[in-house]
Amino acid sequence: MLVLGIETSCDETGIALYDEDKGLLGHTLHSQIDLHKAYGGVVPELASRDHISFIIPLIEQLLKQTGTERYQIDAVAYTAGPGLSGALLVGSSVAESLSCALGIPSIPVHHLEGHLLAPMLEDSKPQFPFLALLVSGGHTQIIHVKEIGQYDIIGDTLDDAAGEAFDKTAQLLGLGYPGGAALSKLAESGTPIFNLPKPMLHSKDFDFSFSGLKTAVLTLVKKQTELTDQIKANIAASFQESITEVLIHKSVNAMNHLNLDQIVVSGGVGANKQLREKLVASSKKNNYQVFFPSLEFCTDNGAMIALAGSLRYQLSHKTDYRFSVMPRWRLNEI
């Protein structure tokens, strides 16, 4: 079965073709970073307009690159939520219209389901059940993944998620937007000499709270008489040390609690170099397996949506071609 995947939940337009036998045939992606950089964050109306401009050309480009004809597509998967309402409407309307024109099923996909299944695009894949550490945008969650569509969220964000804390800390250090990747790069030249809090590290649950860490960085920045490049790097390294320690500590405890020995790490923060290195070291020490998607599949992309659509085809697809988007759709409500 050949599935066309469409992702338009926020500020990336992603298109992909996934074959259940051959794997990923190809994908295209348009990022809106330059469009939103001047505003210091995503402007929803501009995001929607940009998706409208690029979605059809990207589909045509991918079909041409892969030598695929429209009639060869068996189903169209698209992100139905969560995300920006206008952006989601662009992808869903195109997906349902294309499905109707071709007379094939459409598959609404949960954006976070796409992220947590993204490591299955790789040659080395986890086996069900496994634990997922999902660190994407406003979400930091620990999920017990029992099977496709069976997700138990055992740890969640109480306030600022990890990705939000990265971006806000980057702004405090004058790194611009988006700041998460820039902060991680800066941290490589710094030393974690500042004693920043590790929120809820020793709590008895698996929830997260990073607003206090962000506030601590703000206080630390204001205390500096001169914010040199080296001091910025040291603050970035200290911040990253705190946040990665919390993420790993909670994840290992959750695996022990559920008696699991596999963990999937996905989402934008899943691309963080230190987080990956520390998790690999922890996996060797604590005897568990860790799986990451390729760096190109950590951020929003069509490949993860096409894959998720292919995997959940038997569970959820439709041919009525009506659609509704769900900007605030929880993963355990699928």
JOKAVEN-V646013 format. One line per field, one symbol per residue. ss: DSSP state (h for helix, s for strand, l for the rest). psi: psi as a letter, one per 20 degrees, with the letter a starting at -180 (. if undefined). burial: I if it has 9 or more other ideal C-beta (glycine too) atoms within 8 Angstrom, else O. A space follows every 10 residues. Layout:
BEGIN
ss=???
psi=???
burial=???
END
This chain:
BEGIN
ss=lsssssslll lssssssssl llssssssss slhhhhhlll lllhhhhhhh hhhhhhhhhh hhhhhhlllh hhllssssss slllhhhhhh hhhhhhhhhh hhllssssss hhhhhhhhhh hlllllllls ssssssllss ssssssslls ssssslslll lhhhhhhhhh hhlllllllh hhhhhhhlll llllllllll lllllllsll hhhhhhhhhh hhhlllllhh hhhhhhhhhh hhhhhhhhhh hhhhhhhhll lssssslhhh hlhhhhhhhh hhhhhhllss ssllhhhlll lhhhhhhhhh hllllllsll llllllllll hhhl
psi=ppppppolhd kpoppqppph gibphrqqpp qjghgihhij rpogghgghh gghigghhgg gggghikpqh iiphqpqqoi rrapggghhg ghhgghgggg hikrqqopqp ghhggiihii irhoqqqqrr qpoonodjpo qppoohrpin pooiprphdp rggghgghhh hhjkiaqqig hhggghhhjr pmipnqqnpk hjqjakrqoj hhgghhgggg ghiphonrhh gghhgghggh gghhgggggg gghgghhilq kpppprrgii ipggggghhg ghhhhjlrqp pqrqhijgrp rhghgggggg hjghhorrki jqqpqnhmoq hjj.
burial=OIIIIIIIII IIIIIIIIIO OOOIIIIIII OIIOIIIOOO OIOIOIIIOI IOOIIOOIIO IIIOOIOIOO OOIOIIIIII IIIIIIIIII IIIIIIIIIO OIOIIIIIII IIIIIIIIII IIOOOIOOOI IIIIIIIOII IIIIIOOOOO IOIIIIIOOI IIIIIIIIII IIIOIIIIII OIIIOIIOOI OIOOOIOOII IOOOOIIIII IIIIOIIIOI IOOOOOOOOO IIIIIIIIII IIIIIIIIII IIIIIOOIOI OIIIIIIIII IIOIIIOIII OIIOOOOIOI IIIOOOIIOI IIIIIIIIII IIIOOIOIOO IOIOIIIOIO IOOI
END
